[in-house]
Amino acid sequence: MYTVVILPKAKDDIRQAALWYNEKQPGLGKRFVFQIRQKVEHIRQHPMAFSKRYEDVRLAVMNIFPFTIHYSVDDRVKTVLIIAVMHTSRDPKNWDRRIKE
């Protein structure tokens, strides 16, 4: 089984989106976070299930909310690194700045 590490910027992505959803409808942010957790658990159990989109970064599309989870896999240490959680309207190439920061 793989270990999941979520970068602080990705945690901030999730937090900001949840706050925004809660402003639109109370409780919707909680539902968003729940859906993120479910998708991350799926990634943890099946890290190769999603194809590589950029170099070694894979992209998992959320089922309900218009967000994508950008992550990389290190098979040597059985770790999944969540790099970004981005709205689909944003330029997905912005994830690469996360690696350099």
C-alpha positions as CSV (number, residue, x, y, z in Angstrom):
1,M,0.0,0.0,0.0
2,Y,1.2,3.5,-0.8
3,T,1.5,6.4,1.6
4,V,0.0,9.8,0.6
5,V,1.7,13.1,1.2
6,I,-0.2,16.2,0.4
7,L,1.9,19.3,-0.2
8,P,0.9,22.4,1.9
9,K,-0.1,24.3,-1.3
10,A,-2.4,21.4,-2.3
11,K,-4.0,21.5,1.2
12,D,-4.5,25.2,0.8
13,D,-6.2,24.5,-2.6
14,I,-8.6,22.2,-0.9
15,R,-9.2,24.6,2.0
16,Q,-9.9,27.6,-0.3
17,A,-12.3,25.6,-2.5
18,A,-14.2,24.2,0.5
19,L,-14.6,27.7,1.9
20,W,-15.8,29.0,-1.5
21,Y,-18.3,26.1,-1.7
22,N,-19.6,26.8,1.8
23,E,-20.2,30.4,0.9
24,K,-22.4,29.2,-2.0
25,Q,-24.3,26.6,0.1
26,P,-23.7,25.7,3.7
27,G,-22.3,22.1,3.9
28,L,-21.2,22.0,0.3
29,G,-17.6,22.5,1.3
30,K,-17.8,19.5,3.6
31,R,-19.1,17.4,0.7
32,F,-16.3,18.7,-1.5
33,V,-13.7,17.6,1.1
34,F,-15.3,14.2,1.5
35,Q,-15.2,13.7,-2.3
36,I,-11.5,14.8,-2.3
37,R,-10.8,12.2,0.5
38,Q,-12.5,9.5,-1.5
39,K,-10.5,10.2,-4.6
40,V,-7.2,10.4,-2.7
41,E,-8.0,7.0,-1.1
42,H,-8.7,5.6,-4.6
43,I,-5.3,7.1,-5.8
44,R,-3.6,5.6,-2.7
45,Q,-5.0,2.1,-3.5
46,H,-4.5,2.4,-7.3
47,P,-1.8,5.0,-7.9
48,M,-1.3,3.9,-11.5
49,A,-5.0,4.1,-12.4
50,F,-4.7,7.5,-13.9
51,S,-2.4,8.3,-16.8
52,K,0.6,10.6,-16.8
53,R,-0.3,14.0,-18.1
54,Y,2.9,16.0,-17.6
55,E,6.3,14.2,-17.3
56,D,5.8,12.1,-14.2
57,V,2.6,13.9,-13.0
58,R,-0.7,12.1,-13.1
59,L,-4.1,13.7,-13.2
60,A,-7.2,12.4,-11.5
61,V,-10.5,14.1,-12.4
62,M,-13.1,14.4,-9.6
63,N,-16.4,12.8,-10.3
64,I,-18.8,15.5,-9.1
65,F,-16.8,18.7,-8.6
66,P,-14.9,20.3,-11.5
67,F,-11.5,19.7,-10.0
68,T,-8.4,17.7,-10.8
69,I,-5.8,16.2,-8.5
70,H,-2.3,16.4,-9.7
71,Y,0.1,13.9,-8.2
72,S,3.3,11.9,-8.7
73,V,4.2,8.4,-7.6
74,D,7.5,7.2,-6.2
75,D,7.5,3.4,-6.5
76,R,10.8,3.1,-4.7
77,V,9.3,4.3,-1.4
78,K,5.6,3.6,-2.2
79,T,4.6,7.2,-1.9
80,V,2.0,9.3,-3.7
81,L,2.7,13.1,-3.6
82,I,-0.4,15.3,-4.1
83,I,1.0,18.4,-5.8
84,A,-2.1,20.4,-6.5
85,V,-5.9,20.3,-6.5
86,M,-7.1,22.7,-9.2
87,H,-10.4,23.8,-10.7
88,T,-10.7,22.6,-14.3
89,S,-11.1,26.2,-15.6
90,R,-7.5,27.0,-14.5
91,D,-4.5,26.4,-16.7
92,P,-3.3,22.9,-15.6
93,K,0.3,23.8,-16.4
94,N,0.4,25.9,-13.2
95,W,1.0,22.7,-11.2
96,D,4.7,22.7,-12.3
97,R,5.4,25.8,-10.2
98,R,4.5,23.8,-7.1
99,I,7.5,21.4,-7.7
100,K,9.9,24.3,-8.0
101,E,8.7,26.2,-4.9
